[in-house]
Amino acid sequence: METLPEKSAVQQESTATARPFLVVPWTRRDIVWGVIWGLGLLVGLTALLTVTLRAFQSATGIELPPVAGLATLVVELVLLLPVWWFGIRKYGLPWSSVGLRGFDAGRGLGLGCLFLLGAYAFNVAWSLFLALLGLRTQPDMLQYFGGGIGGLLVALFTGGIVAPIAEEIFFRGFVFAGLYRKHGLGPALVLSAILFALLHILPTSWPPIFVLGVLFALLYEQTGSIWPAVAAHGAINSFTFLALYVMETVSH
């Protein structure tokens, strides 16, 4: 990331004129440390919470909801800490500086629906390609949140609300915006989408998630708010969980 050519002063001024909401003060160093701390805390806390909750369950015999679901709920919120530390707190900014602001509803809805169609088209094509190879895009994530309607509700809350807000603030509001000012649209789209894809561990899921990362960043760049991307992100996750629940219910 440090080796990327930085835009000239004239180019940065042009960016400020075209997309003033993406003119953020945090540096590449802030972004690098934010990513290191964010992903490090995410991985570390996931492992710690999973082990701790399982040990508690074994020692007490108390049945807890699936530990992966509980860990995910807590860990997703951890992504907000480096954004606050290296951006909001450091530069004395409001949370609107990472995209938590209003937007044109018509434009946001129209672009959001268009990008969702594109994302689903790519995902279908990728899933068919993997099916030919006897592979799956990603495992059944619903099982990690428990069975029945209770597990579905936990999954919808975590994957449809908490995760989209935390991840869009981190990857689009913080990482993408910082890279956009320093390096321009293309590199910012690619790098932020790569990091977003790597957050999802299974390699077969990386291409469609990379595409989603690009589309979510474009949605932010076009609307000036991360809320349309949060809504699109939440819709995709929620639809996936609902589809899995329906298929499991029908199969039983």
N, C-alpha and C positions, 0 to 999 in steps of 0.2 A: 504494500500500500504506500510505503514511503517513497518508492521509486517512481511513482506516477508523475508525469510532467504537470506542473501547476499552471493554471491559467494566468495570463498577463493581467496587469491592472486594468487595461481597456476591456478585456473580456469579462473580468469580474464586475466592472461597472455596468456592462451590458446585461449581465445576469441580474444585477440588483434592480435594473430598470424593468426587465421583463418579468421577473418573479421576485418581487421584494420580500415576500413572506419566507423565501428560502435563503435569505441573507442572514446567516447565523454566525455568531462569533467563535464557536468552539473550533479548535484546530484539528489537524490530522492526528496529532499526539493525543488529544482528548478522545478522539474516536477510537484510536488503537487501544488505549487503556480502558475505555468504556466497553469495547468488545471483549477484551481479555477478562475484565472483571465480571461483565454480564454473563458470558458463556461459562466462565469458570465457576461462578456462584451457582449458576443453573445446574451444571453437572454435579458439582459437589453437594449441593443441598438435596438434589434428587436422590443421590446415593445415601446420604446421611438420614434423610427422612424415611426412606424405604426401609433401611436396616433398623432404625429406631422403632418405627411403628410395628414392624414384624416382631421385633424382640418384645415389645410391650404386649402384643397380642399373645405371644407364646407364653410369657411369664404370668399373665393375669387370666388368660382364657377368655377375655372379653372380645367379642366379635366386633371388628371395626369394618367400615366400608373398605373396599379395595384400596390398598396402600398406594398404588400407583395413581389412582384418582386424587387422593388427598395430597400426595406429593406434588402432582401437577398443578393443583389449585394454588398452593403456596409458592411454588418455584416460579411460576409465570410472573407473579408480582415482583419477584426479585429483579427482573429486567428493568424495572423503573428506577432502581437505586443508582446505577451508573449514569442514567440520563439525568437524574437530579444532581448527582455529585459533580459530574464533569460538564454539565450544561446549565441547568437551572440555578443551582446554588452558586457555582463558580462565577457566573456572569450576572447574577442578580436578575434573572429573567422570569417572566410569568410562564405558566404552562402553555399558554397560547403560542409560545415560540417553537414548540414541537408539534404544532398543527392542531391543537385543541381549540378550534375556532369555528365560527359559523361558515356557511357556504351556500351557494345557489342550489336550491333543492332540485330544480328541473335539470340543471346541468349534471349535478351529482348523480341523480337517479338514471339519467340517460346514459352517461358514460359508464356508470356502475353496471347496468344491465348489459351493455355492449361488451364490456370487458369480461363479465361473467360468462357470456356466451362463448367468447373466444377461449376462455380458460377451460370450460367444459368440453369444447370441441377438441382441444389439445389433449385433455385428460382421457377422453374416450379413445382417441387415436393411440395414445401411449399405452393405455390398458390393453387394447387389442394387440399391439405389438408385443407386449410382455406375455400375453396369453399364448401367443404363437411359440414363445420360448418356454412356456410352462412356469412363468413367474407371476408374482402379484405386485401391484404398486406399493402397498403397505399392508400390515396385518390388521386384523379386526380390532380397532382401538376401543370399541364399546365394551369389550370384556374386562378391560382394566378399571372400569367405573362401576362394575357390579351388574347383576342381572335385574330384569324387570323394569318397571316404570321408574323406580327410584334411581337405578343406575343411569337410565336415560336422562333423567332430570339433572343429575350431577354432571353428566357429560355435556349436556346443553348449556348449563351454567358456566362450566369451566371452558369448554371448547368454543362455545358460541358467543360468550360475553367477555370473560376474564382474559383468555388468551389473545383474542383479536385486539383488545384495547392495549394490553401490555406490549405485544409484539409490534403493532403498528407504531406506537410511540417510540419504541426502541429502534426498529429497523428503518422506518420511513421518516419519522419526525426527527430522530437524532442522527443515525448513520447516513441515510440517503441525503438529507438536507446538508449535512456538513461536507459530504463528498461532492455534492452538486455545485456548491459555491467554489470549491477549490479546483475541481477537475472537469466540470461540465456534466451535461445530462447523460451521455453514453457511459462513461466510466462509473458514474454514480449508480446508474441503473444496474449495471452488470455486477459490480462489487457488492452492493447491498443485497441483491438477489442471491448471489452465491452464499453469503453469510446466512441469509434466511433459509436457504435450502439445507445448508450444513447443520442447522439446528435440528432438522428432522433426520434421525440417525440412519434410516434404511436407504441405501444407495439407489434402489430402484424408484424411490419417490423423489429423488433430487430434480430430474428434468421438469416434471409438472409443477413442483413447488418453486423452482427457479422462475418459471414462466409467471406464476402467481406473484412472485416478488417483484418482477418487472412491471406487471400490470397494476399492482397496488401502488407502486412508486409513481407510475404515470398518472394514476388517479389522484394522488396527492398533488403532483405537479400541475395538473390541469384544473383542480378545484380549489387549491389553497387550504385544504383542510384534510386531516386524516380520517374524519368521521365517515366519508363515503367508503374509504378502504376498510375501515373497521366493520362497517355494515356488510360489505361484500365478503370479507374474510369470515365474519360470523355466519353469514348465510351459507357459505360453502361448508364450513365445519358442521353446522347444524343439519344441513341436508344430508351430509354423509352419515351422521349419527342416526338420524331418523330412518334413512334407508336401511342401515344395518339392523336397526331395531325391528323394522317391518319384516325384513327377510328372516331374522331369527324367530320372530313370532309365527310367521307362516310355516317355517320349516318344522316347528314343534307342534 
